[in-house]
Amino acid sequence: MMDKLKTVSSHIPKGIVAEITFEERTRKLDEAIRLGYSYG
């Protein structure tokens, strides 16, 4: 996964990559929180 990101980031401006990774992280966090609530 990280190797893929590095390859992509060499072609895309770093700001966009940072935005994409941040969105992915928040989405995963959101899912984790929802799962936590449904199990809790």
C-alpha positions in Angstrom: 0.0 0.0 0.0 2.7 2.5 1.0 4.8 1.7 -2.1 1.8 2.4 -4.3 1.3 5.8 -2.5 4.9 6.7 -3.0 4.7 5.9 -6.7 1.5 8.0 -7.0 2.9 10.9 -5.0 5.8 11.2 -7.4 3.3 12.1 -10.2 0.8 14.1 -8.2 1.4 17.3 -6.1 1.9 16.4 -2.4 -1.1 18.5 -1.3 -3.5 16.3 -3.2 -1.9 13.1 -1.9 -2.1 14.4 1.6 -5.8 15.3 1.1 -6.6 11.8 -0.3 -4.8 10.0 2.5 -6.5 12.3 5.1 -9.9 11.6 3.6 -9.2 7.8 3.6 -8.1 8.0 7.2 -11.2 9.9 8.3 -13.4 7.5 6.4 -11.7 4.5 8.2 -12.0 6.3 11.5 -15.7 7.0 10.8 -16.3 3.3 10.0 -14.4 2.2 13.1 -16.5 4.5 15.3 -19.7 3.3 13.7 -18.6 -0.3 14.2 -17.7 0.4 17.8 -21.1 1.9 18.5 -22.9 -0.9 16.9 -21.0 -3.5 18.9 -21.0 -1.4 22.1 
